[in-house]
Amino acid sequence: MTSEHATCDAMLHQIDDHIRTVDSLRDDVALLESMADRMIEAFRDGKRIYILGNGGSAADAQHIAAELLGRFKRDRKALPAVALTTDSSCLTAIGNDLGGDELFKRQVEGLVTRGDIVWALSVSGSSPNVLRAIEAARVIGAVIIGFTSRRGASLAERCDYCLKVDADASDRVQEVHELAYHMICDRVESAFV
């Protein structure tokens, strides 16, 4: 077997794994609809959504906020969504002065109010700074949405709603997270057109 053939087989395996993981999302459509409905209710009540995560999940947090604050597919009013991953001065000051585990918690304590939504993304479901943030959100009385993997029990048990993608590999999990949050954004946006 040539190395080129082995590479093709590996890539084909990744495609098959992606399709299987995406297909498993069918079992969570009702959960995604519930998440979207809760977001619609929050926006109608004048509440905000705060989104957070580390690494690739930080990028997803920014992506979600952009879809909601800007627009996804349709022209409509701006929806108040904030990624807690974007203010470099805030992040570096909190990290330097209070430590990395406090990055999101401190922002939640300063910005989130009762009835707001805190949306946490963590493939592992065990990132200390994510867990501390949602614990702070719980004290405030925020609604907590989580996106994680099947190994994300620590995050899931702290959420009001949690999508646990049926995979462990970060790439497969994040691919399904992106599809799921696009579906939610589409549903939410349609309520404000």
C-alpha positions as CSV (number, residue, x, y, z in Angstrom):
1,M,0.0,0.0,0.0
2,T,1.4,3.4,-1.0
3,S,1.5,6.3,1.4
4,E,-0.8,8.2,-0.9
5,H,-3.4,5.3,-0.8
6,A,-3.1,5.2,3.0
7,T,-3.7,9.0,3.2
8,C,-6.8,8.7,1.0
9,D,-8.1,5.9,3.2
10,A,-7.5,8.0,6.3
11,M,-9.4,11.0,4.7
12,L,-12.2,8.8,3.6
13,H,-12.5,7.4,7.2
14,Q,-12.7,11.0,8.4
15,I,-15.5,11.8,6.0
16,D,-17.4,8.7,7.2
17,D,-16.8,9.6,10.8
18,H,-18.1,13.2,10.1
19,I,-21.2,11.9,8.4
20,R,-22.0,9.5,11.3
21,T,-21.5,12.2,13.9
22,V,-23.6,14.7,11.9
23,D,-26.3,12.1,11.5
24,S,-26.4,11.6,15.3
25,L,-27.5,15.2,15.6
26,R,-31.0,14.1,14.4
27,D,-31.6,12.8,17.9
28,D,-31.1,16.3,19.4
29,V,-33.3,18.4,17.1
30,A,-36.0,18.9,19.8
31,L,-33.3,20.0,22.2
32,L,-32.0,22.5,19.7
33,E,-35.5,23.8,19.1
34,S,-35.9,24.3,22.9
35,M,-32.7,26.2,23.1
36,A,-33.8,28.4,20.2
37,D,-37.2,29.0,21.8
38,R,-35.5,30.0,25.1
39,M,-33.3,32.5,23.2
40,I,-36.2,34.0,21.4
41,E,-38.0,34.4,24.7
42,A,-34.9,36.0,26.3
43,F,-34.5,38.5,23.4
44,R,-38.2,39.4,23.5
45,D,-37.8,40.1,27.2
46,G,-34.9,42.5,26.6
47,K,-32.2,40.0,27.8
48,R,-28.8,39.3,26.3
49,I,-26.8,36.3,25.4
50,Y,-23.2,35.9,26.4
51,I,-21.1,33.2,24.7
52,L,-17.8,31.8,25.8
53,G,-15.2,29.0,25.2
54,N,-11.5,28.4,24.7
55,G,-9.5,27.8,21.5
56,G,-11.8,26.7,18.7
57,S,-14.8,27.2,20.9
58,A,-13.7,30.8,21.4
59,A,-13.8,31.2,17.7
60,D,-17.3,29.6,17.7
61,A,-18.4,32.0,20.4
62,Q,-17.4,35.0,18.2
63,H,-19.1,33.3,15.2
64,I,-22.4,32.9,17.1
65,A,-22.3,36.5,18.4
66,A,-21.7,37.8,14.9
67,E,-24.6,35.8,13.4
68,L,-27.0,37.1,16.1
69,L,-25.8,40.7,16.4
70,G,-25.3,41.2,12.7
71,R,-27.4,38.9,10.6
72,F,-27.4,35.3,9.5
73,K,-29.6,35.0,6.4
74,R,-32.2,37.7,6.7
75,D,-32.4,41.4,7.4
76,R,-33.8,42.0,10.9
77,K,-33.1,44.0,14.0
78,A,-29.8,43.4,15.8
79,L,-30.0,40.8,18.6
80,P,-27.9,41.5,21.7
81,A,-25.2,38.8,21.8
82,V,-21.7,39.2,23.2
83,A,-18.7,36.9,22.9
84,L,-16.7,37.0,26.1
85,T,-13.6,35.9,24.1
86,T,-12.9,39.1,22.2
87,D,-11.7,41.9,24.5
88,S,-7.9,41.3,24.6
89,S,-7.3,44.0,27.3
90,C,-10.0,42.5,29.6
91,L,-8.8,39.0,29.0
92,T,-5.1,39.7,29.6
93,A,-5.8,41.9,32.6
94,I,-8.0,39.3,34.3
95,G,-5.6,36.5,33.3
96,N,-2.6,38.4,34.7
97,D,-4.2,39.8,37.9
98,L,-6.6,37.0,38.8
99,G,-5.5,33.9,36.8
100,G,-6.8,32.1,33.7
101,D,-9.5,30.3,35.6
102,E,-11.2,33.6,36.3
103,L,-11.3,34.9,32.7
104,F,-14.9,34.3,32.0
105,K,-16.3,34.2,35.6
106,R,-15.2,37.8,36.2
107,Q,-16.9,39.0,33.0
108,V,-20.1,37.0,33.9
109,E,-20.1,38.7,37.3
110,G,-19.8,42.1,35.8
111,L,-22.1,41.8,32.8
112,V,-24.7,39.1,33.2
113,T,-28.1,39.8,34.8
114,R,-30.9,37.5,35.9
115,G,-32.7,36.0,32.9
116,D,-29.8,36.5,30.5
117,I,-28.4,33.5,28.7
118,V,-24.9,32.2,29.1
119,W,-23.9,29.9,26.3
120,A,-20.7,27.8,27.1
121,L,-18.9,25.8,24.5
122,S,-16.3,23.2,25.7
123,V,-15.4,20.1,23.9
124,S,-13.9,18.5,27.0
125,G,-16.7,19.9,29.2
126,S,-14.1,20.3,32.0
127,S,-12.4,23.6,31.3
128,P,-12.0,25.2,34.7
129,N,-12.6,28.8,33.4
130,V,-15.8,27.7,31.6
131,L,-17.1,25.8,34.6
132,R,-16.4,28.7,37.0
133,A,-18.2,31.1,34.6
134,I,-21.4,29.0,34.5
135,E,-21.4,28.5,38.2
136,A,-21.3,32.3,38.6
137,A,-24.1,32.6,36.0
138,R,-26.2,30.1,38.0
139,V,-25.8,32.3,41.1
140,I,-26.9,35.3,39.2
141,G,-30.0,33.5,37.8
142,A,-29.0,33.3,34.2
143,V,-30.2,30.5,31.9
144,I,-27.2,28.2,30.9
145,I,-26.8,26.6,27.6
146,G,-23.9,24.2,26.9
147,F,-22.3,22.6,23.9
148,T,-19.9,19.8,24.6
149,S,-19.0,16.2,23.6
150,R,-20.2,12.9,25.0
151,R,-17.4,13.2,27.6
152,G,-18.6,16.6,28.8
153,A,-20.6,15.4,31.9
154,S,-19.1,18.2,34.1
155,L,-20.5,20.9,31.9
156,A,-23.8,19.1,31.1
157,E,-24.8,18.7,34.7
158,R,-24.4,22.4,35.3
159,C,-26.6,23.5,32.3
160,D,-30.3,24.1,31.8
161,Y,-29.9,22.8,28.2
162,C,-26.9,20.9,26.9
163,L,-26.0,19.5,23.5
164,K,-23.6,16.5,24.0
165,V,-22.3,15.6,20.6
166,D,-21.9,11.8,20.1
167,A,-18.1,12.0,19.6
168,D,-14.9,12.6,21.5
169,A,-12.5,14.0,18.8
170,S,-12.4,17.8,18.9
171,D,-12.7,18.2,15.1
172,R,-15.9,16.1,14.8
173,V,-17.4,17.7,17.9
174,Q,-16.7,21.2,16.7
175,E,-18.1,20.4,13.2
176,V,-21.4,19.4,14.7
177,H,-21.4,22.3,17.1
178,E,-21.1,24.6,14.0
179,L,-24.1,22.9,12.3
180,A,-26.1,23.0,15.5
181,Y,-25.5,26.7,16.2
182,H,-26.3,27.6,12.7
183,M,-29.6,25.8,13.0
184,I,-30.3,27.7,16.2
185,C,-29.4,31.0,14.7
186,D,-31.6,30.4,11.7
187,R,-34.6,29.5,14.0
188,V,-34.0,32.5,16.2
189,E,-33.6,34.9,13.3
190,S,-36.8,33.7,11.7
191,A,-38.7,34.9,14.8
192,F,-37.5,38.5,14.3
193,V,-38.0,39.0,10.6
